[in-house]
């Protein structure tokens, strides 16, 4: 969301903005993962989250897996889901 001048905003607002734009998010922020899981549990729609723990995946693996997700999935298929990297 740096292009959108929203760096540093609260996680719930970040997910709201991504949903408004129809874009799933990629993050290594555990707080954002908590917010996404809260939304899943309470039925609040969001555009989807692809999550990777920093110590469990390399940058190269993230890029490869994100490219694969972009090639085989439509953004709507990630709606209200959390996908974990590495795949």
Residue pairs with C-beta under 8 A, 6 or more apart in sequence:
1 7
1 9
1 14
1 17
1 18
4 17
4 21
6 13
6 14
6 17
9 17
11 29
11 31
11 32
11 34
11 35
12 35
14 25
14 32
15 25
15 32
15 35
15 36
15 39
15 46
15 47
15 49
16 46
18 24
18 25
18 46
18 47
19 45
19 46
19 47
21 47
22 47
22 75
23 47
23 75
24 47
24 48
24 49
24 50
24 75
24 78
24 79
25 32
25 47
25 48
25 49
25 50
26 49
26 50
26 51
26 52
26 62
26 66
27 33
27 49
27 50
27 51
27 52
28 51
28 52
28 53
28 54
30 53
32 49
32 51
33 49
33 51
33 82
36 46
36 49
36 51
36 82
37 82
38 44
39 45
39 46
39 80
40 80
40 82
45 79
45 80
46 79
46 80
47 75
47 78
47 79
48 75
48 78
48 79
48 80
48 81
48 82
48 83
49 78
49 81
49 82
49 83
50 65
50 66
50 69
50 78
50 82
50 83
50 84
50 85
51 82
51 83
51 84
51 85
52 62
52 84
52 85
52 86
56 86
57 65
57 85
57 86
61 85
61 86
62 85
62 86
65 85
65 86
65 87
66 85
68 87
69 78
69 83
69 87
